[in-house]
Structures are given as structure tokens and as C-alpha cells.
Amino acid sequence: MKKIKQAIAAGVISLAVIFSGGAVLADHGGDKEIAVVKKGDTLYSLAKKHHMSMAQITELNHLAGTTIYPGQRLILSGGEGGYHKIIAGSFSKKENAEKRAALLKKKEIPAAISTAVIDGKTYYRVQAGAFKDKKNAVKQLEAVKKEGIKDAFILSKKELHIFGLKPGDAYEEIISRMGKPKKTETQLNIKSLYYQGDGAGLRVTLNMKDDTIGSLAVYPEYLSPRMFPALPFNKNEVVKMYGDANKTKTVTCYESAKCEELTYQLDHLELKVRIDRDQATVQFLEITDLTYR
């Protein structure tokens, strides 16, 4: 069954996985650090060493308690990257969204219409700006509310990545973050990395010009939740990590089963997450540079 699911998913994607022991590794591709737990390490000692609280490490890595294990790879910093968007209304009819946008523009407040597909239904959102700095987003929200739009709110979209990895990063960053794979298979510009069992936990499609990551797919069933606790293994963890998807739809997956596909977009990056027919288990995550396609 696992082989069938992975073979089908691989037709839509490209990815790989890994593991090793060691110390603390800097991730030069994304403002994060990885700690590889050694024998004798405790959550308290790691928190103290890296000037963090135990609660921060626990939250970043979805830990259920304070127990950690040798070989475990823990994220030590959370990316605040992404955007804070001002949503000044969400409508099922496009004409209503256009009226709201026109009202804002008359008040010299920038407004654009974006769409969100939830449970197969399209909603038209009026966006009154997007900011990297949340303080600026709060100021814009206050300006929008002063114009009588009391239901306006800030929608924060975090930077898209998988375990701190994203398109444009060097291939070596995969080894740095995930560890050395037990086996690597190469076919043209696609590398499959094996961590455990007979399935590739990660496949990566490399850009032909510079060998950077073009797209990356991760198959959690071939990875250990104990060793990679910061990876999302179920739908609840996906939503907690990335928020509500820009688009959700039902797709046909292995053996004609009905699965759910969540799509996230930010800037030029797109992240797709396939949820199994049990409506909980993550089959795969794939992040792609849309300009690379």
C-alpha cells in the first residue's frame, strides 16, 4: 500500500529525506538553526545554551513533553517571515467585494481583490495592503476601521518552507538540516533520499543551472516523528503551522480513494499538502517555485 501511494504521489511531485548525529548546525538558507540531540542533552540544557525558553522549543517542534532523544533534530528558531494582510471584507459575490474595494479607494486606501477557495466554495476577499512589519499592519487596520469597516482584521501568512527548506536553497542545505541519508538515488536532476524502510522520505528536483532546489517533496510516512518532530505528520499540525489554506479541494488518490489537497501560496512559492482518506494523515508535502515551473 505504501509503495502504491508513493508511486502515485511521485507522479505529481519530486522529493527526499535524511538523518545523522552531530551538534548545532546553522541553516544559511532560512534564519533557523538545527540542534541534533546528543546523549546527555536535556531540553533545559539546550534552551539555556541557545538563550531560549523550554516552552519555545516545545512549541516550535510540536513536542508533547520535555523528553528528547539522541539523534533527534530540533528547530531552535521560528521564522517570523511572511506577510500580515489587512482583510477588509470577505464576500461570496464578487460585485460586493468590488463595491467595498471602490469605497476604500475613494478614501485613498489601497485595495485589491483576492480569492480563497474553502470546501469548494470561492470567496472574494478585499485586501487593503500587506506588510512585513506587523506594526505597520496594525496602523493600516486602524485606518481601515476608521472608515467604518469594523469587521476588518489582520490575516498573517507565514513564510512557506518545509523544515526550513524552500526552493532556491542549495542542495547542501538539505543535508545540513535533515542529516545524511542512508541511500540516495539520482535520475537526471531528481534526487531521492532514503531515511528508513523502502521508501524515499524526500525527493528534490534541482535547478539545472545552479543545483539549487527547484521543488521539494516530503513523505512523512517514511520519516520518524520522533527524529523530526517539527515536520507536520497530520492535518492539525499542518493547519497549526501554515494556517488556513488558500485553496482546498477533494482529489482522487490511490485505489480511487478520495483525499483532500490543501494549497498555500505566498509570493512565488506554492505549497501543496495531500491529506489521506482518513482526513488526518499527511501523505506528502510539496513546495515549488512557480517561476521554476
C-alpha positions in Angstrom: 0.0 0.0 0.0 2.8 2.4 0.9 4.5 1.8 -2.4 1.3 2.4 -4.3 0.7 5.7 -2.5 4.2 6.9 -3.0 4.4 6.0 -6.7 1.2 7.9 -7.4 2.3 10.9 -5.4 5.7 10.9 -7.1 3.9 11.5 -10.4 2.7 14.8 -9.2 5.9 15.8 -7.3 9.7 15.4 -6.7 11.5 15.0 -3.2 13.7 13.2 -0.4 14.8 12.6 3.4 17.6 12.1 5.9 19.2 11.8 9.4 22.5 11.9 11.3 24.0 12.8 14.6 26.1 15.9 15.5 25.9 19.2 17.2 24.3 22.5 16.3 24.0 23.4 12.6 23.3 26.8 11.2 20.8 27.0 8.3 22.1 29.6 6.0 19.0 29.4 3.8 16.4 30.4 6.3 17.1 32.2 9.6 16.8 28.9 11.6 19.1 26.6 13.5 19.0 22.9 14.0 20.2 21.1 17.1 21.0 17.4 16.8 20.4 16.0 20.3 23.3 14.2 21.8 23.4 11.7 24.7 23.2 13.7 27.9 21.3 16.7 26.4 18.1 17.8 28.1 15.5 20.3 26.9 16.6 22.6 29.7 20.3 22.5 28.7 19.5 23.1 25.0 17.2 26.0 25.9 19.9 27.6 28.2 22.6 27.1 25.6 20.7 28.8 22.9 19.1 31.5 25.0 15.6 30.2 24.6 12.8 29.0 26.9 11.8 25.4 27.1 8.3 26.4 26.0 9.7 28.0 22.8 11.5 24.8 21.8 8.5 22.7 22.7 6.1 24.8 20.6 8.4 25.0 17.6 8.9 21.3 17.5 5.4 20.1 18.5 6.8 18.3 21.5 4.2 16.6 23.7 6.5 16.9 26.8 10.1 17.6 27.9 11.6 14.3 26.8 14.1 14.5 23.9 16.1 11.7 22.3 19.6 11.3 20.9 19.7 11.9 17.2 16.5 14.0 17.3 16.8 17.1 15.1 15.2 20.1 16.7 14.5 23.5 15.2 15.8 26.3 17.5 14.3 29.4 16.0 11.0 30.2 14.4 10.8 32.2 11.2 8.7 35.4 11.5 8.9 35.8 7.8 5.8 36.3 5.7 3.1 38.9 5.4 0.4 40.5 7.5 -2.5 41.2 5.2 -5.4 43.6 6.0 -8.6 41.9 5.1 -11.4 44.5 4.8 -14.2 42.1 4.0 -14.9 38.7 2.6 -17.9 38.1 0.2 -19.4 35.2 -1.7 -20.4 37.6 -4.5 -17.6 39.4 -6.5 -19.7 42.5 -7.1 -20.0 43.1 -3.3 -16.2 42.8 -2.9 -15.8 45.3 -5.8 -18.1 47.8 -4.1 -16.1 47.5 -0.8 -12.8 48.0 -2.7 -14.1 51.0 -4.5 -15.2 52.6 -1.2 -11.7 52.2 0.2 -10.0 53.6 -2.9 -12.2 56.7 -2.6 -10.7 57.1 0.9 -7.2 56.8 -0.6 -6.7 53.4 0.9 -5.2 50.8 -1.5 -7.5 47.9 -2.1 -7.3 44.7 -4.2 -9.4 41.6 -4.5 -8.1 38.1 -3.9 -9.8 34.8 -3.8 -9.9 31.9 -1.3 -11.4 28.5 -2.1 -12.7 26.8 1.0 -14.6 23.5 0.9 -15.0 24.0 -2.9 -16.6 27.5 -2.5 -15.0 30.7 -3.7 -14.8 33.7 -1.5 -13.7 37.2 -2.6 -11.6 39.0 -0.1 -10.8 42.7 -0.1 -7.2 43.2 0.8 -6.1 46.7 2.0 -2.4 46.2 2.0 0.2 43.6 3.0 3.1 44.3 5.4 6.2 42.5 6.6 6.2 44.5 9.8 3.2 43.8 11.9 3.3 47.3 13.5 2.6 48.8 10.0 -0.2 46.3 9.5 -1.8 47.4 12.8 -1.7 51.0 11.7 -3.3 50.2 8.4 -6.0 48.2 10.2 -6.8 51.2 12.4 -7.1 53.4 9.3 -9.5 50.9 7.6 -11.7 50.7 10.7 -11.9 54.5 11.0 -13.6 54.4 7.6 -16.5 52.3 9.2 -15.3 48.8 8.3 -15.4 47.4 11.7 -15.1 43.7 10.7 -11.6 44.2 9.1 -8.8 42.0 10.5 -5.2 41.1 10.0 -4.5 37.8 8.3 -0.9 36.6 8.9 0.7 34.3 6.3 3.9 32.7 7.4 6.8 32.2 5.1 6.4 28.9 3.2 9.0 26.2 3.9 9.3 22.6 4.9 11.6 22.1 7.9 13.2 25.4 7.0 13.9 24.3 3.4 12.5 26.0 0.3 13.1 26.5 -3.4 16.3 28.5 -4.1 18.2 26.9 -1.2 21.4 25.0 -2.0 21.1 21.2 -2.1 23.7 21.0 0.7 21.1 22.7 3.0 19.0 19.5 2.9 21.9 17.5 4.3 22.7 20.3 6.8 19.1 20.3 8.2 17.9 16.8 7.7 21.1 14.8 8.1 22.9 12.3 5.8 20.5 9.8 4.1 21.1 6.1 4.2 20.8 6.0 0.4 20.5 8.4 -2.5 19.2 7.7 -5.9 19.7 10.1 -8.8 17.8 10.2 -12.1 18.5 13.2 -14.3 18.0 16.2 -12.0 15.9 14.4 -9.5 17.4 13.0 -6.2 15.5 10.6 -4.0 16.8 10.4 -0.4 16.1 7.4 1.8 16.0 7.6 5.6 14.2 4.4 6.7 12.5 1.5 5.2 12.0 1.1 1.4 10.5 4.5 0.6 12.2 7.8 -0.2 11.3 10.3 2.6 12.3 13.2 0.4 12.6 13.9 -3.4 14.2 17.1 -4.7 14.2 18.4 -8.2 17.3 20.5 -8.8 17.6 23.6 -11.0 19.8 22.6 -13.9 21.8 25.9 -13.9 23.0 26.1 -10.3 21.9 22.9 -8.5 19.6 24.8 -6.1 16.2 23.4 -5.1 13.5 23.8 -7.7 10.9 21.8 -5.9 10.9 19.7 -2.8 8.5 16.9 -1.7 8.5 15.2 1.7 6.7 11.9 2.5 6.2 11.8 6.3 5.3 8.1 6.4 9.0 7.3 5.6 10.3 9.6 8.3 10.3 9.3 12.1 8.1 11.7 14.1 10.5 11.2 17.0 13.5 12.2 14.9 11.8 15.1 13.0 9.1 16.4 15.4 8.9 19.8 13.7 7.6 18.2 10.5 3.8 18.1 10.2 2.5 14.5 10.2 -1.2 15.2 10.4 -3.7 17.8 9.2 -4.0 19.5 12.6 -0.2 20.1 12.6 -0.3 21.4 9.0 -3.0 24.0 9.9 -1.2 25.0 13.1 2.0 25.5 11.1 0.7 27.2 7.9 -2.8 28.5 8.8 -5.8 28.2 6.6 -5.1 27.1 3.0 -5.7 29.4 0.1 -7.5 26.6 -1.6 -8.8 23.2 -0.6 -10.2 20.5 -2.9 -11.1 16.8 -3.0 -8.9 14.8 -5.3 -8.7 11.1 -6.3 -5.6 9.4 -4.9 -4.5 5.8 -4.6 -7.1 3.0 -5.3 -9.7 5.6 -6.3 -9.8 6.9 -2.7 -10.9 10.5 -2.0 -8.3 12.6 -0.4 -8.0 16.3 0.5 -5.5 18.6 -1.1 -4.5 21.9 0.7 -2.8 24.6 -1.4 -0.8 27.6 0.1 0.7 30.4 -1.9 2.9 33.3 -0.9 5.0 35.4 -3.3 6.4 32.9 -6.0 6.1 29.8 -3.7 3.4 27.2 -3.7 3.0 24.5 -1.1 0.6 21.6 -1.6 -0.3 19.2 1.2 -2.1 15.9 0.4 -4.3 14.5 3.3 -5.1 10.8 3.3 -8.6 9.4 3.1 -8.7 9.2 6.9 -8.9 13.0 6.8 -5.9 13.3 9.2 -2.6 11.7 7.9 -0.3 13.7 5.7 0.6 11.7 2.5 3.1 14.3 1.3 4.1 18.0 1.2 5.4 19.6 -1.9 6.9 23.1 -2.2 7.6 24.6 -5.6 8.9 27.8 -7.1 6.2 28.8 -9.5 8.7 30.7 -11.7 10.7 27.4 -12.0 7.7 25.7 -13.5 
